[in-house]
Amino acid sequence: MRKTYPLDIRTIQVPGKDAVKLLHEYRAKYPATGEYPFLIGDDKELESVMECAEGKEETAADIIQQSFDLSIDERIEHQRWYQRMDGAHTLAKIMGKWPGGLHDNGSICAHQNISTKEFLPTVHLGFAKIEKPWHLPAALKMGQWNNCPDAATHCLFHRLWYEEYGSEIVSVMGDVVECIVSRPPTTKEAAIKLALEQFWYCEDIVDQGTRTISKLAAAILKWPYWFFWWD
């Protein structure tokens, strides 16, 4: 069943077990169709995505243009100020040591029950008419709640990561963004640099996830999948 929403996206429902396969099939068609596919999750996640856009009158084009007026340095300064006001940790305390051993650092999970890893019966596959994958946050008017960035800031980071690492958003849920990456960092130094950028973009992946910047860096070293989550 197809649905159309005021956000100028459309969705179809697909079996959870087939979702990733279908996602990649539609991704291959994107250059020809101009419709960028992304997983959303179940009905609850779709509702969360739609609710996030309510009351935001800026157009996707406005948001994309705003993203060019921003810089990562501005985001870092904002987050540092936020940490000082919140009495949070200092960056030095959470750098940590480089972990040993190899780990399974995850894969796309929007089509699964996050606790049991079982496939959801059905999930929504969304389509947005955008020129570049990093335009998706603008099309969805993402964020701007709690410490989740506004849509222009999402576009800023994902534009830079798209250009440098070939990362593309493949799922958007109410509080989660997932990416696949064609050119992940291949050295420890490059991974730490990227991990710092990801921390300033989404502190919760460290504060409530890896616990240290170094562990986050090890998780994204040569790994083609990124996960972001805001509490």
Biotite code that builds the C-alpha atoms (Angstrom):
import biotite.structure as struc

atoms = struc.array([
    struc.Atom([0.000, 0.000, 0.000], chain_id="A", res_id=1, res_name="MET", atom_name="CA", element="C"),
    struc.Atom([1.412, 3.371, -1.028], chain_id="A", res_id=2, res_name="ARG", atom_name="CA", element="C"),
    struc.Atom([0.967, 6.554, 0.999], chain_id="A", res_id=3, res_name="LYS", atom_name="CA", element="C"),
    struc.Atom([1.702, 10.188, 0.261], chain_id="A", res_id=4, res_name="THR", atom_name="CA", element="C"),
    struc.Atom([2.548, 12.735, 2.960], chain_id="A", res_id=5, res_name="TYR", atom_name="CA", element="C"),
    struc.Atom([2.829, 16.540, 3.151], chain_id="A", res_id=6, res_name="PRO", atom_name="CA", element="C"),
    struc.Atom([6.612, 16.122, 3.508], chain_id="A", res_id=7, res_name="LEU", atom_name="CA", element="C"),
    struc.Atom([6.735, 15.323, -0.196], chain_id="A", res_id=8, res_name="ASP", atom_name="CA", element="C"),
    struc.Atom([7.916, 11.787, 0.360], chain_id="A", res_id=9, res_name="ILE", atom_name="CA", element="C"),
    struc.Atom([6.158, 8.553, -0.414], chain_id="A", res_id=10, res_name="ARG", atom_name="CA", element="C"),
    struc.Atom([6.411, 5.226, 1.355], chain_id="A", res_id=11, res_name="THR", atom_name="CA", element="C"),
    struc.Atom([5.692, 1.609, 0.649], chain_id="A", res_id=12, res_name="ILE", atom_name="CA", element="C"),
    struc.Atom([5.393, -1.226, 3.124], chain_id="A", res_id=13, res_name="GLN", atom_name="CA", element="C"),
    struc.Atom([7.667, -4.208, 2.639], chain_id="A", res_id=14, res_name="VAL", atom_name="CA", element="C"),
    struc.Atom([8.370, -7.384, 4.633], chain_id="A", res_id=15, res_name="PRO", atom_name="CA", element="C"),
    struc.Atom([11.117, -6.824, 7.184], chain_id="A", res_id=16, res_name="GLY", atom_name="CA", element="C"),
    struc.Atom([13.005, -9.877, 5.945], chain_id="A", res_id=17, res_name="LYS", atom_name="CA", element="C"),
    struc.Atom([13.193, -8.390, 2.432], chain_id="A", res_id=18, res_name="ASP", atom_name="CA", element="C"),
    struc.Atom([13.789, -4.761, 3.420], chain_id="A", res_id=19, res_name="ALA", atom_name="CA", element="C"),
    struc.Atom([17.558, -4.514, 2.968], chain_id="A", res_id=20, res_name="VAL", atom_name="CA", element="C"),
    struc.Atom([17.501, -6.368, -0.349], chain_id="A", res_id=21, res_name="LYS", atom_name="CA", element="C"),
    struc.Atom([14.771, -4.072, -1.656], chain_id="A", res_id=22, res_name="LEU", atom_name="CA", element="C"),
    struc.Atom([16.570, -1.008, -0.296], chain_id="A", res_id=23, res_name="LEU", atom_name="CA", element="C"),
    struc.Atom([19.645, -1.853, -2.354], chain_id="A", res_id=24, res_name="HIS", atom_name="CA", element="C"),
    struc.Atom([17.561, -2.602, -5.437], chain_id="A", res_id=25, res_name="GLU", atom_name="CA", element="C"),
    struc.Atom([15.932, 0.830, -5.235], chain_id="A", res_id=26, res_name="TYR", atom_name="CA", element="C"),
    struc.Atom([19.288, 2.457, -4.462], chain_id="A", res_id=27, res_name="ARG", atom_name="CA", element="C"),
    struc.Atom([20.601, 1.101, -7.762], chain_id="A", res_id=28, res_name="ALA", atom_name="CA", element="C"),
    struc.Atom([17.667, 2.780, -9.542], chain_id="A", res_id=29, res_name="LYS", atom_name="CA", element="C"),
    struc.Atom([18.122, 6.157, -7.806], chain_id="A", res_id=30, res_name="TYR", atom_name="CA", element="C"),
    struc.Atom([20.301, 7.757, -10.545], chain_id="A", res_id=31, res_name="PRO", atom_name="CA", element="C"),
    struc.Atom([17.519, 7.078, -13.054], chain_id="A", res_id=32, res_name="ALA", atom_name="CA", element="C"),
    struc.Atom([14.446, 7.722, -10.890], chain_id="A", res_id=33, res_name="THR", atom_name="CA", element="C"),
    struc.Atom([15.691, 10.629, -8.758], chain_id="A", res_id=34, res_name="GLY", atom_name="CA", element="C"),
    struc.Atom([13.831, 9.038, -5.839], chain_id="A", res_id=35, res_name="GLU", atom_name="CA", element="C"),
    struc.Atom([16.226, 8.394, -2.973], chain_id="A", res_id=36, res_name="TYR", atom_name="CA", element="C"),
    struc.Atom([15.238, 5.303, -0.933], chain_id="A", res_id=37, res_name="PRO", atom_name="CA", element="C"),
    struc.Atom([15.651, 4.969, 2.832], chain_id="A", res_id=38, res_name="PHE", atom_name="CA", element="C"),
    struc.Atom([14.331, 2.642, 5.519], chain_id="A", res_id=39, res_name="LEU", atom_name="CA", element="C"),
    struc.Atom([12.060, 4.092, 8.183], chain_id="A", res_id=40, res_name="ILE", atom_name="CA", element="C"),
    struc.Atom([10.989, 1.156, 10.328], chain_id="A", res_id=41, res_name="GLY", atom_name="CA", element="C"),
    struc.Atom([7.518, 0.297, 11.604], chain_id="A", res_id=42, res_name="ASP", atom_name="CA", element="C"),
    struc.Atom([4.382, 2.447, 11.876], chain_id="A", res_id=43, res_name="ASP", atom_name="CA", element="C"),
    struc.Atom([5.564, 4.032, 15.131], chain_id="A", res_id=44, res_name="LYS", atom_name="CA", element="C"),
    struc.Atom([8.846, 5.134, 13.569], chain_id="A", res_id=45, res_name="GLU", atom_name="CA", element="C"),
    struc.Atom([7.045, 6.540, 10.529], chain_id="A", res_id=46, res_name="LEU", atom_name="CA", element="C"),
    struc.Atom([4.785, 8.556, 12.804], chain_id="A", res_id=47, res_name="GLU", atom_name="CA", element="C"),
    struc.Atom([7.818, 9.895, 14.690], chain_id="A", res_id=48, res_name="SER", atom_name="CA", element="C"),
    struc.Atom([9.502, 10.983, 11.468], chain_id="A", res_id=49, res_name="VAL", atom_name="CA", element="C"),
    struc.Atom([6.346, 12.774, 10.334], chain_id="A", res_id=50, res_name="MET", atom_name="CA", element="C"),
    struc.Atom([5.724, 14.439, 13.698], chain_id="A", res_id=51, res_name="GLU", atom_name="CA", element="C"),
    struc.Atom([9.254, 15.835, 13.753], chain_id="A", res_id=52, res_name="CYS", atom_name="CA", element="C"),
    struc.Atom([8.471, 17.908, 10.653], chain_id="A", res_id=53, res_name="ALA", atom_name="CA", element="C"),
    struc.Atom([5.246, 19.398, 12.003], chain_id="A", res_id=54, res_name="GLU", atom_name="CA", element="C"),
    struc.Atom([5.209, 23.193, 12.262], chain_id="A", res_id=55, res_name="GLY", atom_name="CA", element="C"),
    struc.Atom([8.495, 23.661, 10.388], chain_id="A", res_id=56, res_name="LYS", atom_name="CA", element="C"),
    struc.Atom([7.788, 26.002, 7.498], chain_id="A", res_id=57, res_name="GLU", atom_name="CA", element="C"),
    struc.Atom([11.244, 26.195, 5.910], chain_id="A", res_id=58, res_name="GLU", atom_name="CA", element="C"),
    struc.Atom([11.538, 24.440, 2.576], chain_id="A", res_id=59, res_name="THR", atom_name="CA", element="C"),
    struc.Atom([14.115, 21.759, 1.869], chain_id="A", res_id=60, res_name="ALA", atom_name="CA", element="C"),
    struc.Atom([15.888, 24.221, -0.445], chain_id="A", res_id=61, res_name="ALA", atom_name="CA", element="C"),
    struc.Atom([16.091, 26.783, 2.387], chain_id="A", res_id=62, res_name="ASP", atom_name="CA", element="C"),
    struc.Atom([17.579, 24.198, 4.746], chain_id="A", res_id=63, res_name="ILE", atom_name="CA", element="C"),
    struc.Atom([20.155, 23.032, 2.202], chain_id="A", res_id=64, res_name="ILE", atom_name="CA", element="C"),
    struc.Atom([21.243, 26.623, 1.594], chain_id="A", res_id=65, res_name="GLN", atom_name="CA", element="C"),
    struc.Atom([21.522, 27.265, 5.337], chain_id="A", res_id=66, res_name="GLN", atom_name="CA", element="C"),
    struc.Atom([23.829, 24.262, 5.663], chain_id="A", res_id=67, res_name="SER", atom_name="CA", element="C"),
    struc.Atom([26.416, 26.001, 3.481], chain_id="A", res_id=68, res_name="PHE", atom_name="CA", element="C"),
    struc.Atom([26.486, 28.903, 5.943], chain_id="A", res_id=69, res_name="ASP", atom_name="CA", element="C"),
    struc.Atom([27.415, 26.601, 8.836], chain_id="A", res_id=70, res_name="LEU", atom_name="CA", element="C"),
    struc.Atom([30.736, 25.075, 9.845], chain_id="A", res_id=71, res_name="SER", atom_name="CA", element="C"),
    struc.Atom([31.795, 22.133, 11.952], chain_id="A", res_id=72, res_name="ILE", atom_name="CA", element="C"),
    struc.Atom([33.786, 24.560, 14.114], chain_id="A", res_id=73, res_name="ASP", atom_name="CA", element="C"),
    struc.Atom([30.537, 26.339, 15.001], chain_id="A", res_id=74, res_name="GLU", atom_name="CA", element="C"),
    struc.Atom([28.923, 23.041, 15.928], chain_id="A", res_id=75, res_name="ARG", atom_name="CA", element="C"),
    struc.Atom([31.900, 22.090, 18.107], chain_id="A", res_id=76, res_name="ILE", atom_name="CA", element="C"),
    struc.Atom([31.815, 25.425, 19.924], chain_id="A", res_id=77, res_name="GLU", atom_name="CA", element="C"),
    struc.Atom([28.084, 25.048, 20.502], chain_id="A", res_id=78, res_name="HIS", atom_name="CA", element="C"),
    struc.Atom([28.557, 21.560, 21.936], chain_id="A", res_id=79, res_name="GLN", atom_name="CA", element="C"),
    struc.Atom([31.436, 22.677, 24.135], chain_id="A", res_id=80, res_name="ARG", atom_name="CA", element="C"),
    struc.Atom([29.213, 25.441, 25.522], chain_id="A", res_id=81, res_name="TRP", atom_name="CA", element="C"),
    struc.Atom([26.438, 22.886, 26.053], chain_id="A", res_id=82, res_name="TYR", atom_name="CA", element="C"),
    struc.Atom([28.820, 20.634, 27.968], chain_id="A", res_id=83, res_name="GLN", atom_name="CA", element="C"),
    struc.Atom([29.984, 23.495, 30.201], chain_id="A", res_id=84, res_name="ARG", atom_name="CA", element="C"),
    struc.Atom([26.407, 24.506, 30.985], chain_id="A", res_id=85, res_name="MET", atom_name="CA", element="C"),
    struc.Atom([25.452, 20.894, 31.646], chain_id="A", res_id=86, res_name="ASP", atom_name="CA", element="C"),
    struc.Atom([28.484, 20.209, 33.813], chain_id="A", res_id=87, res_name="GLY", atom_name="CA", element="C"),
    struc.Atom([29.382, 17.305, 31.563], chain_id="A", res_id=88, res_name="ALA", atom_name="CA", element="C"),
    struc.Atom([32.704, 15.553, 31.088], chain_id="A", res_id=89, res_name="HIS", atom_name="CA", element="C"),
    struc.Atom([35.715, 17.087, 29.389], chain_id="A", res_id=90, res_name="THR", atom_name="CA", element="C"),
    struc.Atom([36.854, 15.660, 26.078], chain_id="A", res_id=91, res_name="LEU", atom_name="CA", element="C"),
    struc.Atom([40.181, 14.526, 27.558], chain_id="A", res_id=92, res_name="ALA", atom_name="CA", element="C"),
    struc.Atom([38.377, 12.246, 29.995], chain_id="A", res_id=93, res_name="LYS", atom_name="CA", element="C"),
    struc.Atom([36.608, 10.284, 27.298], chain_id="A", res_id=94, res_name="ILE", atom_name="CA", element="C"),
    struc.Atom([39.382, 9.858, 24.727], chain_id="A", res_id=95, res_name="MET", atom_name="CA", element="C"),
    struc.Atom([40.303, 6.505, 26.251], chain_id="A", res_id=96, res_name="GLY", atom_name="CA", element="C"),
    struc.Atom([42.780, 3.913, 25.007], chain_id="A", res_id=97, res_name="LYS", atom_name="CA", element="C"),
    struc.Atom([42.715, 2.133, 21.670], chain_id="A", res_id=98, res_name="TRP", atom_name="CA", element="C"),
    struc.Atom([40.928, -1.217, 22.219], chain_id="A", res_id=99, res_name="PRO", atom_name="CA", element="C"),
    struc.Atom([42.408, -4.528, 21.214], chain_id="A", res_id=100, res_name="GLY", atom_name="CA", element="C"),
    struc.Atom([40.777, -7.233, 19.146], chain_id="A", res_id=101, res_name="GLY", atom_name="CA", element="C"),
    struc.Atom([38.207, -7.174, 16.373], chain_id="A", res_id=102, res_name="LEU", atom_name="CA", element="C"),
    struc.Atom([34.518, -6.649, 16.901], chain_id="A", res_id=103, res_name="HIS", atom_name="CA", element="C"),
    struc.Atom([31.282, -6.907, 14.952], chain_id="A", res_id=104, res_name="ASP", atom_name="CA", element="C"),
    struc.Atom([30.431, -3.238, 14.598], chain_id="A", res_id=105, res_name="ASN", atom_name="CA", element="C"),
    struc.Atom([26.888, -3.647, 13.364], chain_id="A", res_id=106, res_name="GLY", atom_name="CA", element="C"),
    struc.Atom([24.854, -3.362, 10.199], chain_id="A", res_id=107, res_name="SER", atom_name="CA", element="C"),
    struc.Atom([21.539, -1.873, 9.085], chain_id="A", res_id=108, res_name="ILE", atom_name="CA", element="C"),
    struc.Atom([18.919, -2.581, 11.754], chain_id="A", res_id=109, res_name="CYS", atom_name="CA", element="C"),
    struc.Atom([15.825, -0.473, 10.940], chain_id="A", res_id=110, res_name="ALA", atom_name="CA", element="C"),
    struc.Atom([14.028, -3.614, 9.744], chain_id="A", res_id=111, res_name="HIS", atom_name="CA", element="C"),
    struc.Atom([14.682, -5.548, 12.958], chain_id="A", res_id=112, res_name="GLN", atom_name="CA", element="C"),
    struc.Atom([13.504, -5.654, 16.545], chain_id="A", res_id=113, res_name="ASN", atom_name="CA", element="C"),
    struc.Atom([16.419, -3.901, 18.230], chain_id="A", res_id=114, res_name="ILE", atom_name="CA", element="C"),
    struc.Atom([16.305, -6.240, 21.254], chain_id="A", res_id=115, res_name="SER", atom_name="CA", element="C"),
    struc.Atom([15.773, -9.645, 19.645], chain_id="A", res_id=116, res_name="THR", atom_name="CA", element="C"),
    struc.Atom([17.261, -8.900, 16.182], chain_id="A", res_id=117, res_name="LYS", atom_name="CA", element="C"),
    struc.Atom([14.239, -10.653, 14.663], chain_id="A", res_id=118, res_name="GLU", atom_name="CA", element="C"),
    struc.Atom([12.816, -9.224, 11.441], chain_id="A", res_id=119, res_name="PHE", atom_name="CA", element="C"),
    struc.Atom([9.825, -6.922, 11.867], chain_id="A", res_id=120, res_name="LEU", atom_name="CA", element="C"),
    struc.Atom([6.733, -8.198, 10.002], chain_id="A", res_id=121, res_name="PRO", atom_name="CA", element="C"),
    struc.Atom([6.595, -5.083, 7.833], chain_id="A", res_id=122, res_name="THR", atom_name="CA", element="C"),
    struc.Atom([8.553, -1.835, 7.624], chain_id="A", res_id=123, res_name="VAL", atom_name="CA", element="C"),
    struc.Atom([8.238, 1.361, 5.634], chain_id="A", res_id=124, res_name="HIS", atom_name="CA", element="C"),
    struc.Atom([10.583, 2.151, 2.783], chain_id="A", res_id=125, res_name="LEU", atom_name="CA", element="C"),
    struc.Atom([10.596, 5.875, 2.050], chain_id="A", res_id=126, res_name="GLY", atom_name="CA", element="C"),
    struc.Atom([11.404, 7.741, -1.147], chain_id="A", res_id=127, res_name="PHE", atom_name="CA", element="C"),
    struc.Atom([12.435, 11.398, -1.385], chain_id="A", res_id=128, res_name="ALA", atom_name="CA", element="C"),
    struc.Atom([13.008, 13.321, -4.610], chain_id="A", res_id=129, res_name="LYS", atom_name="CA", element="C"),
    struc.Atom([16.419, 14.815, -3.848], chain_id="A", res_id=130, res_name="ILE", atom_name="CA", element="C"),
    struc.Atom([19.522, 15.571, -5.913], chain_id="A", res_id=131, res_name="GLU", atom_name="CA", element="C"),
    struc.Atom([22.094, 14.300, -3.404], chain_id="A", res_id=132, res_name="LYS", atom_name="CA", element="C"),
    struc.Atom([21.857, 11.721, -0.599], chain_id="A", res_id=133, res_name="PRO", atom_name="CA", element="C"),
    struc.Atom([22.890, 14.330, 1.983], chain_id="A", res_id=134, res_name="TRP", atom_name="CA", element="C"),
    struc.Atom([19.785, 16.395, 1.108], chain_id="A", res_id=135, res_name="HIS", atom_name="CA", element="C"),
    struc.Atom([17.605, 13.831, 2.921], chain_id="A", res_id=136, res_name="LEU", atom_name="CA", element="C"),
    struc.Atom([17.665, 15.583, 6.341], chain_id="A", res_id=137, res_name="PRO", atom_name="CA", element="C"),
    struc.Atom([16.380, 18.735, 4.621], chain_id="A", res_id=138, res_name="ALA", atom_name="CA", element="C"),
    struc.Atom([13.614, 16.844, 2.833], chain_id="A", res_id=139, res_name="ALA", atom_name="CA", element="C"),
    struc.Atom([12.528, 15.342, 6.178], chain_id="A", res_id=140, res_name="LEU", atom_name="CA", element="C"),
    struc.Atom([13.110, 18.529, 8.231], chain_id="A", res_id=141, res_name="LYS", atom_name="CA", element="C"),
    struc.Atom([14.937, 16.326, 10.711], chain_id="A", res_id=142, res_name="MET", atom_name="CA", element="C"),
    struc.Atom([15.969, 17.102, 14.247], chain_id="A", res_id=143, res_name="GLY", atom_name="CA", element="C"),
    struc.Atom([15.863, 20.211, 16.414], chain_id="A", res_id=144, res_name="GLN", atom_name="CA", element="C"),
    struc.Atom([14.785, 18.454, 19.591], chain_id="A", res_id=145, res_name="TRP", atom_name="CA", element="C"),
    struc.Atom([16.809, 17.916, 22.780], chain_id="A", res_id=146, res_name="ASN", atom_name="CA", element="C"),
    struc.Atom([20.442, 17.727, 21.649], chain_id="A", res_id=147, res_name="ASN", atom_name="CA", element="C"),
    struc.Atom([19.606, 16.406, 18.177], chain_id="A", res_id=148, res_name="CYS", atom_name="CA", element="C"),
    struc.Atom([20.865, 18.928, 15.581], chain_id="A", res_id=149, res_name="PRO", atom_name="CA", element="C"),
    struc.Atom([18.557, 20.867, 13.325], chain_id="A", res_id=150, res_name="ASP", atom_name="CA", element="C"),
    struc.Atom([18.173, 19.775, 9.716], chain_id="A", res_id=151, res_name="ALA", atom_name="CA", element="C"),
    struc.Atom([20.753, 22.229, 8.351], chain_id="A", res_id=152, res_name="ALA", atom_name="CA", element="C"),
    struc.Atom([23.391, 20.870, 10.748], chain_id="A", res_id=153, res_name="THR", atom_name="CA", element="C"),
    struc.Atom([22.530, 17.304, 9.736], chain_id="A", res_id=154, res_name="HIS", atom_name="CA", element="C"),
    struc.Atom([23.054, 18.356, 6.114], chain_id="A", res_id=155, res_name="CYS", atom_name="CA", element="C"),
    struc.Atom([26.380, 20.018, 6.953], chain_id="A", res_id=156, res_name="LEU", atom_name="CA", element="C"),
    struc.Atom([27.909, 16.900, 8.473], chain_id="A", res_id=157, res_name="PHE", atom_name="CA", element="C"),
    struc.Atom([26.467, 14.469, 5.971], chain_id="A", res_id=158, res_name="HIS", atom_name="CA", element="C"),
    struc.Atom([27.583, 16.596, 3.026], chain_id="A", res_id=159, res_name="ARG", atom_name="CA", element="C"),
    struc.Atom([31.171, 16.617, 4.292], chain_id="A", res_id=160, res_name="LEU", atom_name="CA", element="C"),
    struc.Atom([31.102, 12.883, 5.064], chain_id="A", res_id=161, res_name="TRP", atom_name="CA", element="C"),
    struc.Atom([29.499, 12.092, 1.705], chain_id="A", res_id=162, res_name="TYR", atom_name="CA", element="C"),
    struc.Atom([32.308, 13.937, -0.061], chain_id="A", res_id=163, res_name="GLU", atom_name="CA", element="C"),
    struc.Atom([35.157, 12.533, 2.047], chain_id="A", res_id=164, res_name="GLU", atom_name="CA", element="C"),
    struc.Atom([34.001, 9.014, 2.930], chain_id="A", res_id=165, res_name="TYR", atom_name="CA", element="C"),
    struc.Atom([31.203, 8.239, 0.485], chain_id="A", res_id=166, res_name="GLY", atom_name="CA", element="C"),
    struc.Atom([28.714, 7.893, 3.335], chain_id="A", res_id=167, res_name="SER", atom_name="CA", element="C"),
    struc.Atom([24.988, 7.883, 2.583], chain_id="A", res_id=168, res_name="GLU", atom_name="CA", element="C"),
    struc.Atom([22.018, 7.825, 4.934], chain_id="A", res_id=169, res_name="ILE", atom_name="CA", element="C"),
    struc.Atom([20.101, 4.570, 4.468], chain_id="A", res_id=170, res_name="VAL", atom_name="CA", element="C"),
    struc.Atom([17.632, 4.744, 7.343], chain_id="A", res_id=171, res_name="SER", atom_name="CA", element="C"),
    struc.Atom([15.932, 7.421, 9.409], chain_id="A", res_id=172, res_name="VAL", atom_name="CA", element="C"),
    struc.Atom([13.835, 6.516, 12.431], chain_id="A", res_id=173, res_name="MET", atom_name="CA", element="C"),
    struc.Atom([12.453, 8.776, 15.140], chain_id="A", res_id=174, res_name="GLY", atom_name="CA", element="C"),
    struc.Atom([15.772, 9.115, 16.939], chain_id="A", res_id=175, res_name="ASP", atom_name="CA", element="C"),
    struc.Atom([18.182, 7.073, 14.809], chain_id="A", res_id=176, res_name="VAL", atom_name="CA", element="C"),
    struc.Atom([20.153, 7.675, 11.611], chain_id="A", res_id=177, res_name="VAL", atom_name="CA", element="C"),
    struc.Atom([22.056, 4.861, 9.871], chain_id="A", res_id=178, res_name="GLU", atom_name="CA", element="C"),
    struc.Atom([24.595, 5.200, 7.069], chain_id="A", res_id=179, res_name="CYS", atom_name="CA", element="C"),
    struc.Atom([26.518, 2.941, 4.756], chain_id="A", res_id=180, res_name="ILE", atom_name="CA", element="C"),
    struc.Atom([30.010, 4.040, 3.790], chain_id="A", res_id=181, res_name="VAL", atom_name="CA", element="C"),
    struc.Atom([31.938, 3.261, 0.625], chain_id="A", res_id=182, res_name="SER", atom_name="CA", element="C"),
    struc.Atom([35.272, 4.797, 1.713], chain_id="A", res_id=183, res_name="ARG", atom_name="CA", element="C"),
    struc.Atom([35.595, 4.418, 5.501], chain_id="A", res_id=184, res_name="PRO", atom_name="CA", element="C"),
    struc.Atom([38.805, 5.593, 7.216], chain_id="A", res_id=185, res_name="PRO", atom_name="CA", element="C"),
    struc.Atom([41.655, 3.118, 6.823], chain_id="A", res_id=186, res_name="THR", atom_name="CA", element="C"),
    struc.Atom([44.151, 4.377, 9.411], chain_id="A", res_id=187, res_name="THR", atom_name="CA", element="C"),
    struc.Atom([43.931, 4.825, 13.166], chain_id="A", res_id=188, res_name="LYS", atom_name="CA", element="C"),
    struc.Atom([44.650, 8.554, 12.860], chain_id="A", res_id=189, res_name="GLU", atom_name="CA", element="C"),
    struc.Atom([41.928, 9.097, 10.259], chain_id="A", res_id=190, res_name="ALA", atom_name="CA", element="C"),
    struc.Atom([39.450, 7.079, 12.323], chain_id="A", res_id=191, res_name="ALA", atom_name="CA", element="C"),
    struc.Atom([40.128, 9.175, 15.437], chain_id="A", res_id=192, res_name="ILE", atom_name="CA", element="C"),
    struc.Atom([39.633, 12.386, 13.438], chain_id="A", res_id=193, res_name="LYS", atom_name="CA", element="C"),
    struc.Atom([36.306, 11.117, 12.147], chain_id="A", res_id=194, res_name="LEU", atom_name="CA", element="C"),
    struc.Atom([35.262, 9.803, 15.575], chain_id="A", res_id=195, res_name="ALA", atom_name="CA", element="C"),
    struc.Atom([35.748, 13.282, 17.021], chain_id="A", res_id=196, res_name="LEU", atom_name="CA", element="C"),
    struc.Atom([33.536, 14.756, 14.301], chain_id="A", res_id=197, res_name="GLU", atom_name="CA", element="C"),
    struc.Atom([30.898, 12.103, 14.960], chain_id="A", res_id=198, res_name="GLN", atom_name="CA", element="C"),
    struc.Atom([31.043, 12.812, 18.694], chain_id="A", res_id=199, res_name="PHE", atom_name="CA", element="C"),
    struc.Atom([30.360, 16.507, 18.149], chain_id="A", res_id=200, res_name="TRP", atom_name="CA", element="C"),
    struc.Atom([27.538, 15.584, 15.797], chain_id="A", res_id=201, res_name="TYR", atom_name="CA", element="C"),
    struc.Atom([26.003, 12.981, 18.122], chain_id="A", res_id=202, res_name="CYS", atom_name="CA", element="C"),
    struc.Atom([27.444, 12.770, 21.641], chain_id="A", res_id=203, res_name="GLU", atom_name="CA", element="C"),
    struc.Atom([25.099, 9.986, 22.716], chain_id="A", res_id=204, res_name="ASP", atom_name="CA", element="C"),
    struc.Atom([26.918, 7.402, 20.578], chain_id="A", res_id=205, res_name="ILE", atom_name="CA", element="C"),
    struc.Atom([29.842, 7.860, 22.977], chain_id="A", res_id=206, res_name="VAL", atom_name="CA", element="C"),
    struc.Atom([28.138, 8.948, 26.222], chain_id="A", res_id=207, res_name="ASP", atom_name="CA", element="C"),
    struc.Atom([25.640, 6.087, 26.089], chain_id="A", res_id=208, res_name="GLN", atom_name="CA", element="C"),
    struc.Atom([27.405, 3.833, 23.606], chain_id="A", res_id=209, res_name="GLY", atom_name="CA", element="C"),
    struc.Atom([31.124, 3.231, 23.151], chain_id="A", res_id=210, res_name="THR", atom_name="CA", element="C"),
    struc.Atom([31.985, 5.312, 26.256], chain_id="A", res_id=211, res_name="ARG", atom_name="CA", element="C"),
    struc.Atom([35.255, 6.532, 24.697], chain_id="A", res_id=212, res_name="THR", atom_name="CA", element="C"),
    struc.Atom([36.287, 8.296, 21.506], chain_id="A", res_id=213, res_name="ILE", atom_name="CA", element="C"),
    struc.Atom([38.963, 5.671, 20.875], chain_id="A", res_id=214, res_name="SER", atom_name="CA", element="C"),
    struc.Atom([36.442, 2.826, 20.954], chain_id="A", res_id=215, res_name="LYS", atom_name="CA", element="C"),
    struc.Atom([34.234, 4.713, 18.530], chain_id="A", res_id=216, res_name="LEU", atom_name="CA", element="C"),
    struc.Atom([37.227, 5.232, 16.234], chain_id="A", res_id=217, res_name="ALA", atom_name="CA", element="C"),
    struc.Atom([38.052, 1.523, 16.358], chain_id="A", res_id=218, res_name="ALA", atom_name="CA", element="C"),
    struc.Atom([34.421, 0.713, 15.512], chain_id="A", res_id=219, res_name="ALA", atom_name="CA", element="C"),
    struc.Atom([34.409, 2.845, 12.355], chain_id="A", res_id=220, res_name="ILE", atom_name="CA", element="C"),
    struc.Atom([37.913, 1.931, 11.171], chain_id="A", res_id=221, res_name="LEU", atom_name="CA", element="C"),
    struc.Atom([37.485, 0.213, 7.776], chain_id="A", res_id=222, res_name="LYS", atom_name="CA", element="C"),
    struc.Atom([33.823, -0.459, 8.665], chain_id="A", res_id=223, res_name="TRP", atom_name="CA", element="C"),
    struc.Atom([31.097, 0.354, 6.082], chain_id="A", res_id=224, res_name="PRO", atom_name="CA", element="C"),
    struc.Atom([28.299, 1.151, 8.561], chain_id="A", res_id=225, res_name="TYR", atom_name="CA", element="C"),
    struc.Atom([27.621, 4.073, 10.919], chain_id="A", res_id=226, res_name="TRP", atom_name="CA", element="C"),
    struc.Atom([24.916, 4.396, 13.560], chain_id="A", res_id=227, res_name="PHE", atom_name="CA", element="C"),
    struc.Atom([23.742, 7.604, 15.283], chain_id="A", res_id=228, res_name="PHE", atom_name="CA", element="C"),
    struc.Atom([21.230, 7.856, 18.094], chain_id="A", res_id=229, res_name="TRP", atom_name="CA", element="C"),
    struc.Atom([19.905, 10.754, 20.169], chain_id="A", res_id=230, res_name="TRP", atom_name="CA", element="C"),
    struc.Atom([18.263, 10.168, 23.545], chain_id="A", res_id=231, res_name="ASP", atom_name="CA", element="C"),
])
